[in-house]
Amino acid sequence: MTLKQKVHQRYLQMVNDNISLLQKDLADLKESGTNETKSTAGDKHETALAMLQIEQANKRAQLEKVIVQKILVEKINSTIVATIILSGSLIKTDKGYLFMSVALGKALIEGITFTALSPQSPLGKELMGLKAGDTAVFNNKRYYIESIE
């Protein structure tokens, strides 16, 4: 398995973990709501129920966002090696490794820190279409592209 494939798998696992966590939170909130409906405490009961409904709506929105991220990460073919930066590229720069996918933050794999960023992010836009040996400038920082996988 190549380094790019390991990075891809790790970020896919992170998204799946987020989905599982959000689904558990939703199940817990549903159970709390069921328990709350058994109470007859008047205004306190109505307020608690409304708060639970708001929290459930927030968790459902988060879950929908993470499911979209999963779909986008799953679409990446980690076996393709391009000569220019595309969605799915693993980029080695003088500032570290970047994985062009969706904005999922940092991950530590084999002692190396990787940052997943979106092609729509400001840095992602600067990098898209560049090749090894090129330089991108973002926030007054220069990113020298050493290699692309």
PyRosetta script that sets phi, psi and omega in degrees:
from pyrosetta import init, pose_from_sequence

init()
pose = pose_from_sequence("MTLKQKVHQRYLQMVNDNISLLQKDLADLKESGTNETKSTAGDKHETALAMLQIEQANKRAQLEKVIVQKILVEKINSTIVATIILSGSLIKTDKGYLFMSVALGKALIEGITFTALSPQSPLGKELMGLKAGDTAVFNNKRYYIESIE")
pose.set_psi(1, 129.7)
pose.set_omega(1, -179.4)
pose.set_phi(2, -74.6)
pose.set_psi(2, 164.9)
pose.set_omega(2, 177.5)
pose.set_phi(3, -60.1)
pose.set_psi(3, -41.3)
pose.set_omega(3, 179.5)
pose.set_phi(4, -61.2)
pose.set_psi(4, -41.7)
pose.set_omega(4, 179.2)
pose.set_phi(5, -65.3)
pose.set_psi(5, -38.2)
pose.set_omega(5, 177.4)
pose.set_phi(6, -64.7)
pose.set_psi(6, -42.1)
pose.set_omega(6, 178.8)
pose.set_phi(7, -63.8)
pose.set_psi(7, -46.2)
pose.set_omega(7, 179.1)
pose.set_phi(8, -58.3)
pose.set_psi(8, -47.0)
pose.set_omega(8, -179.9)
pose.set_phi(9, -62.1)
pose.set_psi(9, -41.1)
pose.set_omega(9, -179.1)
pose.set_phi(10, -62.8)
pose.set_psi(10, -45.5)
pose.set_omega(10, -179.8)
pose.set_phi(11, -68.8)
pose.set_psi(11, -34.3)
pose.set_omega(11, 175.3)
pose.set_phi(12, -64.2)
pose.set_psi(12, -40.9)
pose.set_omega(12, 177.3)
pose.set_phi(13, -64.0)
pose.set_psi(13, -40.5)
pose.set_omega(13, 178.4)
pose.set_phi(14, -60.3)
pose.set_psi(14, -42.7)
pose.set_omega(14, 179.5)
pose.set_phi(15, -65.6)
pose.set_psi(15, -44.2)
pose.set_omega(15, 178.5)
pose.set_phi(16, -61.8)
pose.set_psi(16, -39.9)
pose.set_omega(16, 177.1)
pose.set_phi(17, -62.3)
pose.set_psi(17, -41.6)
pose.set_omega(17, 178.2)
pose.set_phi(18, -62.8)
pose.set_psi(18, -40.9)
pose.set_omega(18, 178.8)
pose.set_phi(19, -62.3)
pose.set_psi(19, -46.7)
pose.set_omega(19, 180.0)
pose.set_phi(20, -60.5)
pose.set_psi(20, -43.8)
pose.set_omega(20, -179.9)
pose.set_phi(21, -62.8)
pose.set_psi(21, -44.8)
pose.set_omega(21, 179.8)
pose.set_phi(22, -66.7)
pose.set_psi(22, -37.8)
pose.set_omega(22, 177.3)
pose.set_phi(23, -64.6)
pose.set_psi(23, -38.5)
pose.set_omega(23, 177.2)
pose.set_phi(24, -65.3)
pose.set_psi(24, -45.1)
pose.set_omega(24, 178.5)
pose.set_phi(25, -58.7)
pose.set_psi(25, -43.1)
pose.set_omega(25, 178.8)
pose.set_phi(26, -63.5)
pose.set_psi(26, -41.1)
pose.set_omega(26, 178.5)
pose.set_phi(27, -64.1)
pose.set_psi(27, -41.1)
pose.set_omega(27, 177.9)
pose.set_phi(28, -63.8)
pose.set_psi(28, -42.1)
pose.set_omega(28, 178.6)
pose.set_phi(29, -65.1)
pose.set_psi(29, -38.0)
pose.set_omega(29, 178.4)
pose.set_phi(30, -63.4)
pose.set_psi(30, -42.4)
pose.set_omega(30, 178.1)
pose.set_phi(31, -64.2)
pose.set_psi(31, -42.0)
pose.set_omega(31, 177.0)
pose.set_phi(32, -60.8)
pose.set_psi(32, -39.9)
pose.set_omega(32, 178.6)
pose.set_phi(33, -65.0)
pose.set_psi(33, -38.7)
pose.set_omega(33, 177.8)
pose.set_phi(34, -64.3)
pose.set_psi(34, -43.5)
pose.set_omega(34, 178.3)
pose.set_phi(35, -65.8)
pose.set_psi(35, -36.1)
pose.set_omega(35, -178.4)
pose.set_phi(36, -67.8)
pose.set_psi(36, -34.1)
pose.set_omega(36, -178.8)
pose.set_phi(37, -68.5)
pose.set_psi(37, -19.2)
pose.set_omega(37, 177.8)
pose.set_phi(38, -77.8)
pose.set_psi(38, -17.2)
pose.set_omega(38, -179.7)
pose.set_phi(39, -82.3)
pose.set_psi(39, 150.4)
pose.set_omega(39, 178.2)
pose.set_phi(40, -128.1)
pose.set_psi(40, 50.9)
pose.set_omega(40, -173.9)
pose.set_phi(41, -91.4)
pose.set_psi(41, 18.0)
pose.set_omega(41, 174.9)
pose.set_phi(42, 69.9)
pose.set_psi(42, -128.4)
pose.set_omega(42, -175.7)
pose.set_phi(43, -60.4)
pose.set_psi(43, -39.5)
pose.set_omega(43, 178.2)
pose.set_phi(44, -60.6)
pose.set_psi(44, -41.1)
pose.set_omega(44, 178.9)
pose.set_phi(45, -61.8)
pose.set_psi(45, -47.6)
pose.set_omega(45, -179.6)
pose.set_phi(46, -62.6)
pose.set_psi(46, -41.8)
pose.set_omega(46, 179.4)
pose.set_phi(47, -64.9)
pose.set_psi(47, -45.4)
pose.set_omega(47, 179.9)
pose.set_phi(48, -62.8)
pose.set_psi(48, -41.2)
pose.set_omega(48, 179.4)
pose.set_phi(49, -64.4)
pose.set_psi(49, -42.1)
pose.set_omega(49, 178.8)
pose.set_phi(50, -64.0)
pose.set_psi(50, -40.9)
pose.set_omega(50, 178.6)
pose.set_phi(51, -63.8)
pose.set_psi(51, -41.1)
pose.set_omega(51, 177.6)
pose.set_phi(52, -62.7)
pose.set_psi(52, -40.9)
pose.set_omega(52, 179.7)
pose.set_phi(53, -65.0)
pose.set_psi(53, -39.6)
pose.set_omega(53, 177.5)
pose.set_phi(54, -64.4)
pose.set_psi(54, -45.2)
pose.set_omega(54, 179.2)
pose.set_phi(55, -62.0)
pose.set_psi(55, -40.6)
pose.set_omega(55, 177.6)
pose.set_phi(56, -62.9)
pose.set_psi(56, -42.2)
pose.set_omega(56, 179.3)
pose.set_phi(57, -62.7)
pose.set_psi(57, -41.0)
pose.set_omega(57, 178.5)
pose.set_phi(58, -63.8)
pose.set_psi(58, -44.0)
pose.set_omega(58, 179.5)
pose.set_phi(59, -65.5)
pose.set_psi(59, -38.9)
pose.set_omega(59, 178.2)
pose.set_phi(60, -63.9)
pose.set_psi(60, -40.0)
pose.set_omega(60, 178.6)
pose.set_phi(61, -64.4)
pose.set_psi(61, -41.7)
pose.set_omega(61, 177.3)
pose.set_phi(62, -62.9)
pose.set_psi(62, -41.8)
pose.set_omega(62, -179.8)
pose.set_phi(63, -63.0)
pose.set_psi(63, -43.1)
pose.set_omega(63, 178.2)
pose.set_phi(64, -60.2)
pose.set_psi(64, -41.5)
pose.set_omega(64, 179.5)
pose.set_phi(65, -63.7)
pose.set_psi(65, -43.5)
pose.set_omega(65, -178.9)
pose.set_phi(66, -69.2)
pose.set_psi(66, -34.5)
pose.set_omega(66, 176.9)
pose.set_phi(67, -64.3)
pose.set_psi(67, -39.6)
pose.set_omega(67, 176.3)
pose.set_phi(68, -63.6)
pose.set_psi(68, -41.8)
pose.set_omega(68, 177.4)
pose.set_phi(69, -60.1)
pose.set_psi(69, -42.2)
pose.set_omega(69, 179.6)
pose.set_phi(70, -60.6)
pose.set_psi(70, -44.7)
pose.set_omega(70, 179.6)
pose.set_phi(71, -59.1)
pose.set_psi(71, -44.0)
pose.set_omega(71, -179.3)
pose.set_phi(72, -66.4)
pose.set_psi(72, -41.2)
pose.set_omega(72, 179.4)
pose.set_phi(73, -68.3)
pose.set_psi(73, -37.8)
pose.set_omega(73, 179.1)
pose.set_phi(74, -65.9)
pose.set_psi(74, -28.2)
pose.set_omega(74, 180.0)
pose.set_phi(75, -70.9)
pose.set_psi(75, -17.6)
pose.set_omega(75, -178.2)
pose.set_phi(76, -72.0)
pose.set_psi(76, 128.6)
pose.set_omega(76, 174.8)
pose.set_phi(77, -95.9)
pose.set_psi(77, 103.2)
pose.set_omega(77, -174.1)
pose.set_phi(78, -77.2)
pose.set_psi(78, -0.1)
pose.set_omega(78, 178.0)
pose.set_phi(79, -92.7)
pose.set_psi(79, -14.2)
pose.set_omega(79, -179.1)
pose.set_phi(80, -79.7)
pose.set_psi(80, 131.5)
pose.set_omega(80, 174.9)
pose.set_phi(81, -115.4)
pose.set_psi(81, 118.5)
pose.set_omega(81, -179.0)
pose.set_phi(82, -106.7)
pose.set_psi(82, 159.7)
pose.set_omega(82, 178.4)
pose.set_phi(83, -90.4)
pose.set_psi(83, -13.2)
pose.set_omega(83, 175.3)
pose.set_phi(84, -122.4)
pose.set_psi(84, 159.5)
pose.set_omega(84, -178.2)
pose.set_phi(85, -74.6)
pose.set_psi(85, 123.0)
pose.set_omega(85, 178.2)
pose.set_phi(86, -129.8)
pose.set_psi(86, 173.7)
pose.set_omega(86, 171.5)
pose.set_phi(87, -61.2)
pose.set_psi(87, 129.0)
pose.set_omega(87, -177.1)
pose.set_phi(88, 100.2)
pose.set_psi(88, -5.3)
pose.set_omega(88, -179.7)
pose.set_phi(89, -75.3)
pose.set_psi(89, 141.5)
pose.set_omega(89, 169.4)
pose.set_phi(90, -101.1)
pose.set_psi(90, 119.4)
pose.set_omega(90, -171.5)
pose.set_phi(91, -113.9)
pose.set_psi(91, 124.8)
pose.set_omega(91, 173.5)
pose.set_phi(92, -99.6)
pose.set_psi(92, 119.3)
pose.set_omega(92, 178.0)
pose.set_phi(93, -117.0)
pose.set_psi(93, 172.6)
pose.set_omega(93, 175.9)
pose.set_phi(94, -70.2)
pose.set_psi(94, -8.8)
pose.set_omega(94, 178.5)
pose.set_phi(95, -103.5)
pose.set_psi(95, -2.1)
pose.set_omega(95, -179.7)
pose.set_phi(96, 128.5)
pose.set_psi(96, -172.8)
pose.set_omega(96, -178.1)
pose.set_phi(97, -93.1)
pose.set_psi(97, 139.2)
pose.set_omega(97, 176.1)
pose.set_phi(98, -126.0)
pose.set_psi(98, 140.9)
pose.set_omega(98, 176.9)
pose.set_phi(99, -117.7)
pose.set_psi(99, 112.9)
pose.set_omega(99, -176.5)
pose.set_phi(100, -80.5)
pose.set_psi(100, 100.8)
pose.set_omega(100, -177.3)
pose.set_phi(101, -149.1)
pose.set_psi(101, -95.0)
pose.set_omega(101, 172.5)
pose.set_phi(102, -133.3)
pose.set_psi(102, 159.3)
pose.set_omega(102, -177.2)
pose.set_phi(103, -71.4)
pose.set_psi(103, 95.7)
pose.set_omega(103, -178.8)
pose.set_phi(104, -119.7)
pose.set_psi(104, 3.1)
pose.set_omega(104, 177.0)
pose.set_phi(105, 80.7)
pose.set_psi(105, -153.7)
pose.set_omega(105, -172.9)
pose.set_phi(106, -97.2)
pose.set_psi(106, 151.7)
pose.set_omega(106, 174.4)
pose.set_phi(107, -144.8)
pose.set_psi(107, 143.3)
pose.set_omega(107, 177.9)
pose.set_phi(108, -103.2)
pose.set_psi(108, 119.3)
pose.set_omega(108, -178.3)
pose.set_phi(109, -133.0)
pose.set_psi(109, 122.8)
pose.set_omega(109, -178.8)
pose.set_phi(110, 52.7)
pose.set_psi(110, 37.9)
pose.set_omega(110, 178.0)
pose.set_phi(111, 76.9)
pose.set_psi(111, 7.0)
pose.set_omega(111, -179.2)
pose.set_phi(112, -113.7)
pose.set_psi(112, 135.9)
pose.set_omega(112, 177.7)
pose.set_phi(113, -89.7)
pose.set_psi(113, 130.2)
pose.set_omega(113, 177.5)
pose.set_phi(114, -118.3)
pose.set_psi(114, 147.2)
pose.set_omega(114, 175.3)
pose.set_phi(115, -122.6)
pose.set_psi(115, 122.2)
pose.set_omega(115, 176.4)
pose.set_phi(116, -90.0)
pose.set_psi(116, 126.3)
pose.set_omega(116, 178.6)
pose.set_phi(117, -132.4)
pose.set_psi(117, 157.8)
pose.set_omega(117, -177.8)
pose.set_phi(118, -86.8)
pose.set_psi(118, 145.4)
pose.set_omega(118, 174.4)
pose.set_phi(119, -62.5)
pose.set_psi(119, -20.7)
pose.set_omega(119, 179.9)
pose.set_phi(120, -86.5)
pose.set_psi(120, -9.4)
pose.set_omega(120, 178.4)
pose.set_phi(121, -69.5)
pose.set_psi(121, 159.0)
pose.set_omega(121, 179.4)
pose.set_phi(122, -55.9)
pose.set_psi(122, -45.5)
pose.set_omega(122, 178.2)
pose.set_phi(123, -68.4)
pose.set_psi(123, -39.8)
pose.set_omega(123, 178.1)
pose.set_phi(124, -57.2)
pose.set_psi(124, -43.2)
pose.set_omega(124, 178.9)
pose.set_phi(125, -62.2)
pose.set_psi(125, -38.7)
pose.set_omega(125, 179.4)
pose.set_phi(126, -66.8)
pose.set_psi(126, -33.4)
pose.set_omega(126, -175.2)
pose.set_phi(127, -85.2)
pose.set_psi(127, -31.6)
pose.set_omega(127, -175.0)
pose.set_phi(128, -54.1)
pose.set_psi(128, 131.1)
pose.set_omega(128, 176.4)
pose.set_phi(129, 87.5)
pose.set_psi(129, -9.5)
pose.set_omega(129, 179.0)
pose.set_phi(130, -78.7)
pose.set_psi(130, 166.2)
pose.set_omega(130, 179.4)
pose.set_phi(131, -128.9)
pose.set_psi(131, 171.4)
pose.set_omega(131, 179.1)
pose.set_phi(132, -56.3)
pose.set_psi(132, 136.0)
pose.set_omega(132, -178.2)
pose.set_phi(133, 97.5)
pose.set_psi(133, -16.9)
pose.set_omega(133, 177.9)
pose.set_phi(134, -80.2)
pose.set_psi(134, 165.9)
pose.set_omega(134, 178.3)
pose.set_phi(135, -128.8)
pose.set_psi(135, 136.9)
pose.set_omega(135, 174.1)
pose.set_phi(136, -115.0)
pose.set_psi(136, 146.7)
pose.set_omega(136, 177.7)
pose.set_phi(137, -119.6)
pose.set_psi(137, 127.8)
pose.set_omega(137, 177.7)
pose.set_phi(138, -145.4)
pose.set_psi(138, 130.0)
pose.set_omega(138, -178.1)
pose.set_phi(139, 52.7)
pose.set_psi(139, 43.6)
pose.set_omega(139, -179.6)
pose.set_phi(140, 60.5)
pose.set_psi(140, 19.1)
pose.set_omega(140, 174.2)
pose.set_phi(141, -111.7)
pose.set_psi(141, 137.3)
pose.set_omega(141, 177.7)
pose.set_phi(142, -96.6)
pose.set_psi(142, 132.5)
pose.set_omega(142, 176.7)
pose.set_phi(143, -114.2)
pose.set_psi(143, 108.2)
pose.set_omega(143, 177.1)
pose.set_phi(144, -87.5)
pose.set_psi(144, 124.6)
pose.set_omega(144, -177.8)
pose.set_phi(145, -86.9)
pose.set_psi(145, 109.7)
pose.set_omega(145, -178.7)
pose.set_phi(146, -81.1)
pose.set_psi(146, -43.2)
pose.set_omega(146, 179.6)
pose.set_phi(147, -158.4)
pose.set_psi(147, 161.2)
pose.set_omega(147, 178.1)
pose.set_phi(148, -131.8)
pose.set_psi(148, 131.9)
pose.set_omega(148, 176.3)
pose.set_phi(149, -114.1)
pose.dump_pdb("model.pdb")
